Amino acid sequence: MFRGPGTTGRGERGVVWKRAAMLAAIVWPAWIQFAQAPKTAPPGLVVSRETTFFTEPLDKQGYVDYAAALNAHYSKGITPEQNAYIAMISALGPAPEGGRGLPESFFRILGMPALPMQGPYLLRLEQYLVEVAHWEPAKAAQASDLLIEALRTPWQASQCPAIAVWLDHYDRQLALLEVGVDRPRYFRPLVSDGSPLLQQLLPDVQASRFVAQAFLARAMLRTGSDLYALAWQDILTAFRLGRHLQHGITVI
């Protein structure tokens, strides 16, 4: 290492030690103060009707547990037998978009047993073609693009065989959904995982889009086959699903 005139290694080490001592003198009192501070600071505001609509229940920090408060408010008077959401999640399964799935506490709030991870759950068209029908992903994506057209005009199975096979494969799940969304109430709980409610994922609610698409595509298929009464039933089911989602806790 190059040293200029009058500079020694010992002098440099002395400067380093002096700076380290000065830093310790500054940091140590602050660290002692932090270590002795209470681990949970009291709320910075008084929980009352002047500050928030819900005033209970409170979490460990003394703030409102909004997930629990919203669940209690929106589930009031709703039994599992009345809840259309139970039919929806039973058809989609606990992990509509993969991952670990919804926790057991989620189903406990609903008043139903937790769903197994594996089951004959309804999959979106492209996912079904790849995972169940074993199509190549590129071919499945092309078939998925046809779904938009299948929602707009009457068609027959020979025109869109992939969509027809998809709808036929999930005929039982769609039948259960048709009965389920005819229930009078809707409640989908929130389960706090420690993250802000604004950041919670709603994969099951997002999946309602392709559920509605399945009913509308089948309505156009049935129209193309002159099954008008059944087509109207599919259209009504899609609208009932949309009506229920309007009563959810979130704006999604």
ZIDAUR-V849133 format. One record per backbone hydrogen bond with DSSP energy under -1.0 kcal/mol. NH is the residue of the N-H (numbers start at 1). CO is the residue of the C=O. If there is no record, write none. Layout:
BEGIN
nh | co
NH | CO
NH | CO
END
This chain:
BEGIN
nh | co
7 | 4
12 | 8
13 | 9
14 | 10
15 | 11
16 | 12
17 | 13
18 | 14
19 | 15
20 | 16
21 | 17
22 | 18
23 | 19
24 | 20
25 | 21
26 | 22
27 | 23
28 | 24
31 | 27
32 | 28
33 | 29
34 | 30
35 | 31
36 | 32
51 | 48
52 | 48
59 | 63
62 | 59
65 | 57
66 | 64
69 | 65
70 | 66
71 | 67
72 | 68
73 | 69
74 | 70
75 | 71
78 | 75
82 | 79
84 | 185
88 | 84
89 | 85
90 | 86
91 | 87
92 | 88
93 | 89
98 | 95
102 | 94
108 | 104
109 | 105
110 | 106
111 | 107
112 | 107
121 | 119
122 | 91
128 | 124
129 | 125
130 | 126
131 | 127
132 | 128
133 | 128
135 | 129
140 | 136
141 | 137
142 | 138
143 | 139
144 | 140
145 | 141
147 | 144
150 | 146
152 | 149
153 | 149
155 | 220
159 | 156
160 | 156
164 | 160
165 | 161
166 | 162
167 | 163
168 | 164
169 | 165
170 | 166
171 | 168
174 | 170
175 | 171
176 | 172
177 | 173
178 | 174
179 | 175
180 | 176
181 | 177
183 | 180
185 | 82
199 | 196
200 | 197
206 | 202
207 | 203
208 | 205
209 | 206
211 | 207
212 | 208
213 | 209
214 | 210
215 | 211
216 | 212
217 | 213
218 | 214
219 | 215
220 | 216
221 | 217
222 | 218
223 | 219
224 | 220
226 | 223
227 | 222
228 | 226
231 | 227
232 | 228
233 | 229
234 | 230
235 | 231
236 | 232
237 | 233
238 | 234
239 | 235
240 | 236
241 | 237
242 | 238
243 | 239
244 | 240
245 | 241
246 | 242
247 | 244
248 | 245
END
